[in-house]
Amino acid sequence: EPEVTQTPSHQVTQMGQEVILRCVPISNHLYFYWYRQILGQKVEFLVSFYNNEISEKSEIFDDQFSVERPDGSNFTLKIRSTKLEDSAMYFCASSLSHGQGYEQYFGPGTRLTVT
Amino acid sequence: AQTVTQSQPEMSVQEAETVTLSCTYDTSESDYYLFWYKQPPSRQMILVIRQEAYKQQNATENRFSVNFQKAAKSFSLKISDSQLGDAAMYFCAYRSPTSGTYKYIFGTGTRLKVLA
């Protein structure tokens, strides 16, 4: 069965550095998402992406964050100038559509640790 | 704004027994989608079961079923004949039907341990 993949599984970075988290969504999916989960807290929505543009973003997704689909397969989340509070598990997801029944398929996550 | 609450951080069940995980939500919308996702250790979240709010019948998928109480805004997951492979983190999620809003709103999750 097709799966969403994410790399790396764990990223350690120093405060102030830029990181890029990578995701390969399921190949025929059209909608892409990033979520994050700070340890012990809820999984929170960051951004959704369709047709090469952001369709929705949360208040968390400020100018520090950006997303890109640089080619036909990858979907990336860039975090500029990382802060300690950016330490979290970041999940990528994709869906075929947005309508009824088209659930989101999630990747295994990237654990980001900012020191 | 919608919220989802899972009040049980951790649950344990004996193999072959039945366990119920609770989820409540708050919304002013009359139609919406609800989901239960399972996340095994170091693996991705996979969909266990979904429920459309306009459907009165509770969804079932093999050993998994839900008790959807719309008026009470409750969406519990029942796992029958629990197996060792059911051990995982379980997340309840809400999705609005509103066009342009496709995000999931998650609860904090319930860690299920299955005892042999």
Chai-1 contact restraints between the chains, C-beta under 6 A:
chainA,res_idxA,chainB,res_idxB,connection_type,confidence,min_distance_angstrom,max_distance_angstrom,comment,restraint_id
A,K42,B,F106,contact,1.0,0.0,6.0,A-B,restraint_1
A,K42,B,T108,contact,1.0,0.0,6.0,A-B,restraint_2
A,V43,B,F106,contact,1.0,0.0,6.0,A-B,restraint_3
A,F45,B,K103,contact,1.0,0.0,6.0,A-B,restraint_4
A,S48,B,Y102,contact,1.0,0.0,6.0,A-B,restraint_5
A,H98,B,Y102,contact,1.0,0.0,6.0,A-B,restraint_6
A,E103,B,L47,contact,1.0,0.0,6.0,A-B,restraint_7
A,F106,B,Q44,contact,1.0,0.0,6.0,A-B,restraint_8
A,F106,B,M45,contact,1.0,0.0,6.0,A-B,restraint_9
A,G107,B,Q44,contact,1.0,0.0,6.0,A-B,restraint_10
A,P108,B,R43,contact,1.0,0.0,6.0,A-B,restraint_11
A,P108,B,Q44,contact,1.0,0.0,6.0,A-B,restraint_12
